[in-house]
Amino acid sequence: MEMTFQHYLLGLFAVANNIPALPMHMNLCKGIDVAGQHRMCAVATGSSLVTMAVSLLVGAAVLDFFGISIAAFRIAGGLLLVSSGLGMLKSKCEEPGTIAPATLSDMIPLAVVPIAIPLTTGAGTMSTIILFAEGTHTINGLLKIAAAIGGVSLANYLTFFYSPAIVRFLGHTGMDIFTKIFGLITLALGIQFIITGITAAFPVLH
């Protein structure tokens, strides 16, 4: 059954949110002007967006090339999401550090790795997008996933840019709670992928 836009958006935001990247991002943005902060946000968000778009467009083709069945990938992706979700449930929000690179040119590569990849968009996100794409067989479904990717990217940009205010508002306890909520969603999504993959691989269990 094809999911709604809201399901795609919530599923992606659970695995592609940039909460784990905020302390490092805030550290890197210390001492740079607003234009530099905009550039950092744009590079980090753009890198995450490109990664997600590539996963949507060619992820299934890569699986076909290596002869990996979608059932096997669902199980593997589900296990990955379960691990990621458990990690989010056990994680603690770190305090922003005190050391940042001296120049903006030093910071830009760090906006790509590790802030965009893998802290914002990791293997779990790519797996989720590929599985979402494989679960829909219509152009409308793919457009919904693409719109969800765009929505998540916009939310990530705004979160990056307003990260100091967000951290002050939520506090580190609030951010821990926020991370754990999405960790639980990620865990549930992973378990659902495993169940679907096992059912597809062993129809007798259906």
C-alpha positions as CSV (number, residue, x, y, z in Angstrom):
1,M,0.0,0.0,0.0
2,E,1.4,3.4,-1.0
3,M,1.9,5.7,1.9
4,T,0.8,9.3,2.3
5,F,3.1,12.4,2.1
6,Q,2.8,12.8,5.8
7,H,4.1,9.2,6.4
8,Y,7.1,9.8,4.0
9,L,7.9,13.2,5.7
10,L,7.7,11.8,9.3
11,G,9.7,8.7,8.3
12,L,12.4,10.7,6.7
13,F,12.6,13.3,9.4
14,A,13.0,10.6,12.0
15,V,16.2,9.3,10.2
16,A,17.4,12.5,8.5
17,N,17.1,15.1,11.2
18,N,20.2,17.1,12.0
19,I,19.9,17.2,15.9
20,P,23.1,15.1,16.3
21,A,25.0,17.6,14.2
22,L,23.9,20.7,16.0
23,P,26.7,20.9,18.6
24,M,29.5,20.6,16.0
25,H,27.7,23.0,13.7
26,M,27.4,25.6,16.4
27,N,31.1,25.1,17.2
28,L,32.1,25.7,13.6
29,C,29.9,28.8,13.3
30,K,31.5,30.6,16.2
31,G,33.1,33.8,15.3
32,I,32.0,34.0,11.6
33,D,29.6,36.6,10.2
34,V,26.0,36.0,9.1
35,A,27.0,35.5,5.5
36,G,29.4,32.8,6.5
37,Q,26.8,31.1,8.6
38,H,24.4,31.1,5.7
39,R,27.0,29.5,3.6
40,M,27.7,26.8,6.2
41,C,24.0,26.0,6.4
42,A,23.6,25.9,2.7
43,V,26.6,23.6,2.2
44,A,25.5,21.2,4.9
45,T,21.9,21.2,3.8
46,G,22.7,21.0,0.1
47,S,25.1,18.0,0.6
48,S,22.4,16.2,2.5
49,L,19.8,17.0,-0.1
50,V,22.0,15.7,-3.0
51,T,22.7,12.5,-1.1
52,M,19.0,11.9,-0.6
53,A,18.1,12.7,-4.2
54,V,20.8,10.4,-5.5
55,S,19.4,7.6,-3.3
56,L,15.9,8.2,-4.7
57,L,17.0,8.3,-8.3
58,V,19.6,5.5,-8.6
59,G,19.4,3.5,-5.4
60,A,17.2,0.8,-6.9
61,A,19.5,0.6,-9.9
62,V,22.5,0.0,-7.7
63,L,20.7,-2.9,-6.0
64,D,19.8,-4.4,-9.3
65,F,23.5,-4.1,-10.5
66,F,24.7,-6.1,-7.5
67,G,21.8,-8.6,-7.7
68,I,20.4,-7.7,-4.2
69,S,16.7,-8.5,-3.8
70,I,14.5,-5.8,-2.3
71,A,13.5,-8.3,0.5
72,A,17.1,-8.7,1.5
73,F,17.7,-5.0,1.4
74,R,14.6,-4.4,3.5
75,I,15.9,-6.7,6.2
76,A,19.4,-5.2,6.1
77,G,18.1,-1.7,6.0
78,G,15.7,-2.5,8.9
79,L,18.6,-3.9,11.0
80,L,20.5,-0.7,10.3
81,L,17.6,1.4,11.4
82,V,17.1,-0.7,14.5
83,S,20.8,-0.1,15.4
84,S,20.5,3.6,14.6
85,G,17.3,3.9,16.6
86,L,18.8,2.2,19.6
87,G,21.8,4.4,19.4
88,M,19.6,7.5,19.4
89,L,17.6,6.2,22.4
90,K,20.9,5.7,24.3
91,S,22.6,8.9,23.2
92,K,23.3,12.1,25.1
93,C,23.3,15.5,23.5
94,E,26.9,16.9,23.6
95,E,27.8,20.4,24.7
96,P,29.2,22.6,21.8
97,G,32.9,22.5,21.9
98,T,35.3,25.4,22.1
99,I,37.7,24.8,19.2
100,A,36.7,25.8,15.7
101,P,38.8,26.0,12.4
102,A,40.4,29.4,11.9
103,T,38.9,30.1,8.4
104,L,35.6,29.6,6.6
105,S,37.5,27.6,3.9
106,D,38.6,25.2,6.7
107,M,35.0,24.8,7.9
108,I,33.3,24.1,4.5
109,P,34.6,20.5,4.1
110,L,33.5,19.7,7.7
111,A,30.0,21.0,6.7
112,V,29.9,18.1,4.2
113,V,31.7,15.4,6.3
114,P,30.7,14.7,9.1
115,I,27.9,17.3,9.5
116,A,25.9,16.5,6.4
117,I,27.2,12.9,6.0
118,P,26.7,10.9,8.2
119,L,25.4,13.0,11.1
120,T,22.4,14.3,9.1
121,T,22.1,11.9,6.2
122,G,23.6,8.5,6.9
123,A,23.2,5.0,5.7
124,G,19.9,4.6,7.5
125,T,18.5,7.6,5.6
126,M,19.7,6.3,2.2
127,S,18.2,2.8,3.0
128,T,14.9,4.4,4.0
129,I,14.6,6.4,0.8
130,I,15.4,3.4,-1.4
131,L,12.9,1.3,0.4
132,F,10.2,4.0,0.2
133,A,10.9,4.3,-3.6
134,E,10.7,0.5,-4.0
135,G,7.3,0.5,-2.2
136,T,5.7,2.8,-4.6
137,H,5.0,2.1,-8.3
138,T,3.6,5.4,-9.4
139,I,5.0,8.8,-10.4
140,N,2.7,10.4,-7.8
141,G,4.4,8.3,-5.1
142,L,7.9,9.3,-6.2
143,L,6.8,12.9,-6.2
144,K,5.5,12.6,-2.7
145,I,8.9,11.2,-1.6
146,A,10.7,14.0,-3.4
147,A,8.5,16.5,-1.7
148,A,9.2,14.9,1.6
149,I,13.0,15.1,0.9
150,G,12.5,18.8,0.1
151,G,10.5,19.4,3.3
152,V,13.1,17.7,5.4
153,S,15.9,19.6,3.8
154,L,14.1,22.9,4.5
155,A,13.6,21.9,8.1
156,N,17.3,21.0,8.4
157,Y,18.4,24.3,7.0
158,L,16.2,26.3,9.4
159,T,17.4,24.1,12.3
160,F,21.0,24.7,11.4
161,F,20.6,28.4,11.1
162,Y,18.6,28.9,14.2
163,S,20.5,26.2,16.2
164,P,21.7,28.6,19.0
165,A,18.1,29.7,19.7
166,I,16.9,26.1,19.5
167,V,19.5,24.8,22.0
168,R,18.7,27.7,24.3
169,F,15.0,27.0,24.1
170,L,15.1,23.2,24.5
171,G,18.2,23.0,26.7
172,H,20.3,19.9,26.6
173,T,17.7,17.8,28.4
174,G,15.1,18.9,25.9
175,M,17.3,18.0,23.0
176,D,18.0,14.6,24.6
177,I,14.2,14.0,24.8
178,F,13.7,15.2,21.2
179,T,16.5,12.8,20.0
180,K,15.0,9.8,21.9
181,I,11.5,10.5,20.4
182,F,12.8,10.2,16.9
183,G,15.0,7.3,18.0
184,L,11.9,5.4,18.9
185,I,10.3,6.3,15.6
186,T,13.4,5.1,13.8
187,L,13.4,1.9,15.8
188,A,9.8,1.2,14.9
189,L,10.4,1.9,11.2
190,G,13.3,-0.5,11.2
191,I,11.3,-3.3,12.7
192,Q,8.5,-2.7,10.2
193,F,11.1,-3.0,7.3
194,I,12.4,-6.3,8.8
195,I,8.9,-7.7,9.1
196,T,8.0,-6.7,5.5
197,G,11.3,-8.1,4.2
198,I,10.9,-11.4,6.0
199,T,7.3,-11.7,4.8
200,A,8.4,-11.0,1.2
201,A,11.3,-13.5,1.4
202,F,9.1,-16.2,3.0
203,P,5.6,-15.9,1.6
204,V,4.5,-18.9,3.7
205,L,4.8,-16.6,6.8
206,H,2.3,-14.2,5.3
